[in-house]
Amino acid sequence: MRIATWNINSVRLRLHQVIKFIEEQGIDIMCLQETKTPDEYFPTEDFKKIGMIHQYFRGEKSYNGVAILSKIEFNNGQYIDWCMKNDTRHVSVKLKDGTEIHNFYIPAGGDEPDIVINPKFEHKMSFLNEIKNYFSTNTKNQKILVGDLNIAPLENDVWSHKQLLNVVSHTPLETETLLEIINTGEWADVMREFVPTNQKLYSWWSYRNRNWEISNRGRRLDHVWVSKKLLSSVRSGIIYKETRSWERPSDHVPIIIDIDI
């Protein structure tokens, strides 16, 4: 089974890119973040035409939005209203073998890494703590967690560890909390199982940087985790950088895993 996750930064604007990617890479389950469209305008039929007939999504105009599209049947989708904001940042489905797939778009957190003066950062940290509490007490079922988590947790997940220590997405409070979620939830960080932690690894490059590939000032904000009991079933994990060079691209690129389930 081939599963991919991608912050597409508007599914309607980049619909042709998602379709191209799914078809060229043979994706079975496609998880999207920042779809930025209300449910009534989601391009359901376009995805059905390429075999993605099983769909579960939640969206809103201009912001947030997550979707799971699949060629493989799954049970009815669910979501949790983290922080009680109803802001379409999470969906989950259960495959026929019982494997849960959770798709997240975690709040970016604004500019100032201070929960007292920055309500966006307080929202982010509250969201993360709710996730930690939920998954630390729900480790029984095998799970896959994907999405734009808006945190680059390791030193080599950013272009400069020292320069970004006080920048939201790589502050110690965020990175330590994310690593606690991994540990208490008994997760494995798939990409770091295939790429050693002493190697740089990114999934996002800012639009502000026109020569993004030359300067390579990226961050690994997008992630795929699996329950540790599933790790032996994962055959490959890649970050597909090619999409960042497409016309009018998302600033994020997809992650693809192959897993035997």
N, C-alpha and C positions, 0 to 999 in steps of 0.2 A: 504494500500500500504506500502511495506517495502523498504526503501531506505537505502543504505549503502555507505560510503566513506572510502577509504583506500589508503594511500601512499604505493604502493606495492614494490617500489624500484626495478624495472625491471619486466615488465609483462611477458616476455618470460621466464626469469629465474624462476619465481614463478607462472607460469601458473596453475600448478596443485593445488597450494594453493588457488588461486582465485576461481577456479572451485569448489573445495571442500567447500569453505566458502559459495559461492552462493547457492550450492545445499543443504548443511546442514542447512543453516539459512533461506532458502526460500526467497532470495532477489529478488525483482521485478526490481529495478533500482540500478545499481552498478556504482559508480563514482570512478575512479582510478587516482592517481597522480604518477609522476615519472615513467611513463611507459617505458621510455628510449629506444624507438624503432621507426624507421621511419615508416610512414604509410603503405608502401608496405609490411612490415614484421609483421604488427600487426596480432595477431592470431584470425582473424575474424571468420573463420569457426569453430574453437574450441568453441567459445562462442555461435555461432548459434546452435550448437548441444545440448546445455543445455537450449535453449529457449531464449537466449539473441539475438533476431534477429534484433532488432533496435539498431544501433550503430552510434556514432559520436565520432571521435577522431582526435587528432593532435599530432604528435610526431616527434622526431629527434633522431639521433644516440647518445646513451650513456648519454644523458641529458634530463631533463624535461619530457614533454609529459603528456597529460591528455586525459581521455576517459570517455564517458557515454555509458553504455550498458544497454539495457532495454528489458523486456518482454512486455512492454506497448508501444503502438505506440506514437511517438512524431513527431512534425513537423521538417523540415530541421534544422540542427544545425547551429550555428553561433559562431563567436569568435571576440574578440576585441584585437587588437595588442597593448597592453598596453606598453607605453614608446617607441613604434616604434622599438622594437628589434626583432620581429618575432621569439620569443623563446618559443612557444608552452606551454603557462602557463594558458590558459583559453579556455573553451568551454561552450556553453549553448544550451539548447533545450527548446522547449515549448510543454507542454502536451496539449491534446485535450481540456481540460477545461480552457486553457489559463495560467496555472501556469508555470512560468519560473524556470528552474533549472540551476544554474551557478556552474561550477566546476573550482576551482582555485588551482594553485600551485604557491604560492607567493615566491619570491626570499628569500633565507636564509639570505643573508646580510653580509657574510664574518665574520671576527673575531673582527674587530675594529669598535665600534659604533660611527663613526664620518663620516659625509657626505662629509667633506672636503678632508680627507686623504684616505678614503676607497670608491672607486667607486662602489663596490658591495652593500655597505650600502646605498649609495646615490640612487642607482637603486631601492632598496627595498622601501625606503621612497617615492620616486617618484611614484612608482607603487601603494603604499597605498593611496597616495593623489589623484591619478587619479581615483582609485576605490571610494574613498569618494565623489569626485565631481560627478561622474557618478550616483551613487545610491542615493545621496541626492536629485537629480533632477528627479529621476525615481522611485517614491514610489507608483505609482498608481496601477500597476499590482501586483498580489500576486506572491511571489518568494520564492525559497529555494536556499540558498547558502551553498556550502560544499567545503571542501578541506583541504589541508595542508597549513595553513596560516602562519606557521613559527613564530608565536607569542603566548606566554602564557600570557594572559592579566591580570589575577588576582593573588593575593598573593598565594592562594592555588592551582594555576595551575602549580607551580614549587615546587621542593623538599625543596628549601631554598630561600625565597624571598630576604633576606639580602645578601646572597652570590652571587646571580645571577642578582642583580640590574644593574651591569655594563657589563653583558654578553648579547651579541646579542640574541634576542628573548624575553628578559624580561626587556629591558631598559625602562625608563619612556617615552622616545620619541615614541618608538614602541607601548607600551601598551596604552598610552593615545590616539595615533592616531587610533588604532584599536577600542577602545571604542567610539571614535568620529564617526567612520564609522557605528558602531551599532546604535548609537543614531540618527545621521542625516539620516540614511537610514531606520529608523523605523523597525529595526530587533529585533528578540528575540533569545538569545543564548540558544539553545534547551537543551544542557546537563546541564546547570546551572538552568534550570527550574525543572530538576529532581534530581539534586544533589546540596544541599545547598553550598553556597560559603565558608562556614567555614569548608568544608571537602576537603581533597586533591583529586585531579583528574588529571590523566595523560593519554596521548595517545602515548607517545614516550619515549623510554629508549635507551641510547647510546649503540652501539656495544662494546664500550670500557669497559663497565661494565659487566663482565661475570656473576656475581651473581646479575643480574638486579632485580630479584624479592625480594631478601633478603634486598638489600640496598635501593631499590625503589626510586632511584634518577631520577625521571621522569619529564616530562614537558607536558602540554596540548597544543600541537601545531596544532592539527587537530580539526576541528569545523564543526558544522551544525547550520546554522541560518535559521529562517523562518520569513517572514513578520509577524508583530504583528497580522494582521488580520487572519493569518493562525494558530496561536498558539493554539487556542482552538481545532483544528483538530488533534493535535499531541497527540498520546496515550502513547508513550513510547520512551525513548532514553537510549541507553546503549553503553558503551565502551567495546568492545569484546577482553579482554586481552589474551584469550587463544591462539591466533595466535602467540604471542610473544615467546611461548614455542615450536612452531613447528620447524622442522629441517630447518636450513638455513633460518630463518625468516626475514621479513622486520623489521626494527627498529621501525616502526609505527604499530599500531593496528587499526582495523576498528571501525567505529562508525555506529550504526544502529538506525534508527528511524522508528516508525510505525505512519502513518498519514492517515487520512481519506480524500482523495481528489479523 
